[in-house]
């Protein structure tokens, strides 16, 4: 029997990615609303309550509205917006967060999908805080660059459509200049931090891919850990993870460069530990596809767990 999946917001950037990954699968049935009825609240409510799993690819307010339309207690929900990511009634959709998280997702009715910047930051910070290498009240700075697809349809058009009144020809720009990016509460909630980090996001002139960097002054951390301690902690945490890996330090050192698009088209997230022992410096770098592990790939992985099938199906 096929699992009925309804993607509310299937024409958006994340929705289109999810739909394209599911269309060839024989174990799911995709429910869809005719284009002319997509803004019809009654049609949406009917589809939401007919689905086994509803995946919400909507702005925050519309996601909250969609959840309010649910009357079928058997419909499970994956919300790709930021609306419920710090809500304790929702299970956070990062299966690799800890040893029991995948099981929690599998048994959940309400799952909040990850944010792209956030999942990369949390993948670094959570294990290090858990191991006592980083104190929860440590003042951290996180630097990140994303492909412009992370900004959704309007940003994609601004970069790709030269005839647009909002055409952007910048090679690179920093944004979130008030330091109030919407992913920061999510990072704090799921990383174990009690001190809000400084988060500096930016966008480059490339469509997909992401790099998130966490610089560390090792001498100021508890116990003055070595770069190898950082690497060992992360490697141990993700030793059995299917989609998160930690590159050997010697391999990273020999690479010469780390590209943001190296994992595009995958559901993988890869961590690198850079080190300068002479100065006591380390930088942990996360690379992922912002539309893969940072959005649609994670949603499908979570969906698979909720269906009780191989978490890598279709990925």
C-alpha positions as CSV (number, residue, x, y, z in Angstrom):
1,X,0.0,0.0,0.0
2,X,1.4,3.3,-1.0
3,X,1.9,6.2,1.4
4,X,0.0,9.3,0.4
5,X,2.2,12.4,0.4
6,X,0.9,15.9,0.0
7,X,3.4,18.7,-0.6
8,X,1.7,22.0,0.4
9,X,3.7,24.5,-1.6
10,X,5.0,22.1,-4.3
11,X,5.8,24.9,-6.7
12,X,8.3,26.6,-4.4
13,X,12.0,26.0,-4.5
14,X,12.0,23.3,-1.7
15,X,8.7,21.8,-2.8
16,X,9.9,21.3,-6.4
17,X,13.0,19.6,-5.1
18,X,11.1,17.2,-2.9
19,X,8.6,16.5,-5.7
20,X,11.3,15.7,-8.2
21,X,12.9,13.3,-5.8
22,X,9.6,11.5,-5.1
23,X,8.1,11.2,-8.5
24,X,10.0,8.0,-9.4
25,X,9.2,6.1,-6.2
26,X,6.8,3.3,-6.3
27,X,6.0,3.3,-2.5
28,X,4.4,6.8,-2.4
29,X,1.4,8.4,-4.0
30,X,1.8,12.1,-4.6
31,X,-1.4,14.1,-3.9
32,X,-1.7,17.4,-5.7
33,X,-4.2,20.3,-6.0
34,X,-5.0,21.7,-9.5
35,X,-3.2,25.0,-10.0
36,X,-6.4,27.0,-10.1
37,X,-7.3,25.7,-6.7
38,X,-4.0,26.1,-4.8
39,X,-5.3,29.1,-2.9
40,X,-8.6,27.5,-2.1
41,X,-8.6,26.9,1.7
42,X,-11.2,24.1,1.4
43,X,-9.2,22.2,-1.2
44,X,-6.0,22.5,0.8
45,X,-7.7,21.3,4.0
46,X,-9.2,18.3,2.1
47,X,-5.8,17.4,0.7
48,X,-4.0,17.9,4.0
49,X,-6.4,15.6,5.8
50,X,-6.3,13.0,3.0
51,X,-2.6,12.6,3.3
52,X,-0.6,10.1,5.4
53,X,2.2,12.6,5.5
54,X,1.9,16.3,4.6
55,X,5.1,18.2,3.8
56,X,4.7,22.0,4.3
57,X,6.9,24.1,2.0
58,X,5.4,27.4,2.9
59,X,6.2,30.7,4.6
60,X,5.8,30.6,8.4
61,X,2.3,32.1,8.6
62,X,1.0,29.8,5.9
63,X,2.5,26.7,7.7
64,X,0.8,27.7,10.9
65,X,-2.4,28.1,9.0
66,X,-2.0,24.7,7.4
67,X,-1.5,23.0,10.8
68,X,-4.7,24.7,12.0
69,X,-6.5,23.0,9.1
70,X,-5.7,19.5,10.3
71,X,-8.5,17.5,11.7
72,X,-7.3,14.0,10.8
73,X,-5.2,12.8,13.8
74,X,-3.5,10.2,11.6
75,X,-2.0,12.8,9.2
76,X,1.7,13.3,10.0
77,X,3.4,16.6,9.2
78,X,6.9,17.7,8.2
79,X,7.2,21.5,8.3
80,X,10.0,22.9,6.2
81,X,9.4,26.5,7.5
82,X,10.9,28.0,10.6
83,X,7.5,28.2,12.3
84,X,8.0,25.2,14.6
85,X,11.7,24.5,14.9
86,X,12.0,25.6,18.5
87,X,8.5,24.3,19.5
88,X,8.9,21.5,22.1
89,X,5.8,19.8,20.8
90,X,7.6,19.2,17.5
91,X,10.4,16.8,17.0
92,X,13.5,18.4,15.4
93,X,14.2,16.8,12.0
94,X,18.0,16.2,12.3
95,X,18.3,12.4,12.6
96,X,22.0,12.6,13.4
97,X,21.5,15.1,16.3
98,X,22.1,12.3,18.8
99,X,21.7,8.6,19.2
100,X,18.0,8.6,19.8
101,X,16.8,11.3,17.4
102,X,16.1,9.1,14.4
103,X,13.9,7.0,16.5
104,X,12.0,10.0,17.8
105,X,11.4,11.2,14.2
106,X,10.2,7.7,13.2
107,X,7.6,7.8,16.0
108,X,6.6,11.4,15.7
109,X,3.4,13.0,14.2
110,X,4.9,16.5,14.0
111,X,8.4,17.0,12.7
112,X,10.1,20.4,12.1
113,X,12.5,20.1,9.2
114,X,16.0,21.7,9.6
115,X,17.2,25.1,8.4
116,X,20.2,24.9,6.1
117,X,22.5,27.3,8.0
118,X,21.2,25.8,11.3
119,X,21.8,22.1,10.6
120,X,25.4,22.8,9.5
121,X,26.0,24.9,12.7
122,X,24.3,22.5,15.0
123,X,26.2,19.5,13.4
124,X,29.4,21.2,14.6
125,X,28.4,22.7,17.9
126,X,26.1,20.1,19.5
127,X,28.7,17.3,19.7
128,X,31.4,19.7,21.0
129,X,29.1,21.1,23.7
130,X,27.9,17.6,24.6
131,X,31.5,16.5,25.1
132,X,32.5,19.6,27.2
133,X,34.9,20.8,24.6
134,X,32.9,24.0,24.1
135,X,31.2,25.5,27.1
136,X,27.4,26.3,26.7
137,X,28.1,29.9,27.5
138,X,31.0,30.3,25.0
139,X,30.8,33.3,22.8
140,X,31.0,31.8,19.3
141,X,31.0,33.4,15.9
142,X,29.7,31.6,12.9
143,X,30.4,32.6,9.3
144,X,28.5,31.2,6.3
145,X,28.0,31.5,2.6
146,X,25.1,30.1,0.6
147,X,24.2,29.8,-3.0
148,X,21.4,32.2,-4.0
149,X,18.8,29.4,-4.3
150,X,18.6,29.6,-0.5
151,X,16.7,32.9,-0.9
152,X,13.8,31.3,-2.8
153,X,12.2,32.2,-6.1
154,X,12.6,36.0,-5.8
155,X,16.4,35.8,-5.1
156,X,16.9,33.2,-7.8
157,X,15.1,35.6,-10.3
158,X,17.2,38.6,-9.1
159,X,20.4,36.7,-9.9
160,X,19.3,34.9,-13.1
161,X,16.9,37.4,-14.8
162,X,18.9,40.3,-16.2
163,X,15.7,42.0,-17.2
164,X,14.3,42.1,-13.7
165,X,14.0,45.4,-12.0
166,X,15.5,43.7,-8.9
167,X,18.4,42.2,-10.9
168,X,21.5,41.7,-8.6
169,X,24.9,41.6,-10.2
170,X,26.9,41.4,-7.0
171,X,29.5,38.6,-6.9
172,X,29.0,38.2,-3.2
173,X,27.2,40.1,-0.4
174,X,26.7,39.9,3.4
175,X,23.2,40.3,4.7
176,X,21.4,40.0,8.0
177,X,23.2,43.1,9.0
178,X,21.2,43.5,12.2
179,X,22.5,40.1,13.4
180,X,19.0,38.8,13.8
181,X,18.9,35.9,11.3
182,X,15.9,33.6,11.7
183,X,18.1,30.5,12.1
184,X,19.8,31.7,15.3
185,X,17.1,30.6,17.7
186,X,17.1,27.2,16.1
187,X,20.9,27.0,16.5
188,X,20.7,27.9,20.2
189,X,17.8,25.5,20.8
190,X,19.4,22.4,19.3
191,X,23.2,23.0,19.9
192,X,23.2,23.1,23.7
193,X,24.3,26.7,23.8
194,X,23.0,29.1,26.5
195,X,24.9,32.1,24.9
196,X,23.6,33.4,21.6
197,X,26.3,33.1,18.9
198,X,27.2,35.9,16.4
199,X,26.0,34.6,13.0
200,X,27.1,36.3,9.8
201,X,25.4,34.9,6.6
202,X,26.3,35.8,3.1
203,X,25.3,34.9,-0.5
204,X,27.5,34.2,-3.5
205,X,26.9,34.2,-7.2
206,X,26.4,30.4,-7.4
207,X,23.0,28.6,-7.3
208,X,23.5,25.8,-4.8
209,X,25.9,24.8,-2.1
210,X,26.9,26.1,1.3
211,X,29.9,26.5,3.6
212,X,29.5,27.2,7.3
213,X,32.6,27.9,9.4
214,X,33.1,27.9,13.2
215,X,36.5,29.5,14.2
216,X,37.9,28.3,17.6
217,X,40.6,29.8,19.8
218,X,41.6,26.5,21.4
219,X,43.5,28.0,24.3
220,X,40.3,29.7,25.5
221,X,38.2,26.5,25.5
222,X,37.9,24.3,28.5
223,X,41.0,22.1,28.9
224,X,42.7,23.8,25.9
225,X,41.8,21.0,23.4
226,X,44.0,20.1,20.5
227,X,42.7,20.1,16.9
228,X,42.8,16.3,17.0
229,X,40.5,16.3,20.0
230,X,38.0,18.4,18.0
231,X,38.2,15.9,15.1
232,X,38.0,12.8,17.4
233,X,34.8,14.2,19.0
234,X,33.1,14.9,15.7
235,X,34.2,11.6,14.2
236,X,33.0,9.6,17.1
237,X,29.6,11.4,17.2
238,X,29.0,10.7,13.5
239,X,30.7,7.3,13.2
240,X,27.5,5.4,12.3
241,X,25.8,8.3,10.5
242,X,24.8,7.6,6.9
243,X,24.7,11.2,5.6
244,X,27.1,13.1,7.9
245,X,30.9,12.4,7.6
246,X,34.1,13.9,9.0
247,X,37.0,14.2,6.6
248,X,40.4,13.0,7.8
249,X,42.5,16.0,8.9
250,X,45.5,15.1,6.6
251,X,43.2,14.8,3.6
252,X,41.6,18.2,4.4
253,X,45.0,19.8,4.8
254,X,46.1,18.5,1.4
255,X,43.0,19.7,-0.4
256,X,44.1,23.3,-1.0
257,X,40.6,24.6,-1.1
258,X,37.1,23.7,0.1
259,X,34.2,24.5,-2.4
260,X,30.6,25.2,-1.4
261,X,29.2,23.1,-4.2
262,X,31.1,19.9,-3.6
263,X,28.1,18.0,-2.3
264,X,25.4,19.4,-4.6
265,X,22.7,17.0,-5.5
266,X,23.3,14.9,-2.4
267,X,21.8,14.6,1.1
268,X,25.3,14.6,2.6
269,X,26.9,17.0,5.1
270,X,30.7,16.8,5.4
271,X,32.8,18.3,8.2
272,X,36.4,19.4,8.0
273,X,38.8,20.4,10.8
274,X,41.4,23.0,9.9
275,X,44.3,23.6,12.3
276,X,47.2,25.8,13.0
277,X,48.9,24.4,16.1
278,X,51.5,27.3,16.2
279,X,48.8,29.7,17.0
280,X,46.3,27.4,18.8
281,X,43.7,28.0,16.1
282,X,41.1,25.6,14.6
283,X,38.2,26.1,12.2
284,X,35.5,23.5,11.7
285,X,33.9,23.8,8.2
286,X,30.6,22.2,7.2
287,X,29.8,21.7,3.5
288,X,26.3,20.7,2.3
289,X,23.8,21.4,-0.5
290,X,21.5,24.0,0.9
291,X,18.6,22.4,-1.0
292,X,19.7,18.9,-0.1
293,X,20.6,18.2,3.5
294,X,19.7,21.8,4.2
295,X,16.1,21.4,3.0
296,X,14.5,18.8,0.6
297,X,17.0,16.0,1.3
298,X,16.4,16.2,5.0
299,X,12.6,16.3,4.5
300,X,12.8,13.1,2.5
301,X,15.1,11.4,5.0
302,X,12.6,12.4,7.8
303,X,9.7,11.2,5.7
304,X,11.4,7.8,5.1
305,X,11.9,7.4,8.9
306,X,8.2,8.3,9.5
307,X,7.2,5.8,6.9
308,X,9.4,3.0,8.4
309,X,11.4,2.5,5.3
310,X,15.2,2.8,4.6
311,X,16.1,6.4,5.5
312,X,18.2,6.7,2.3
313,X,15.3,5.7,0.0
314,X,15.3,8.2,-3.0
315,X,18.5,9.9,-1.7
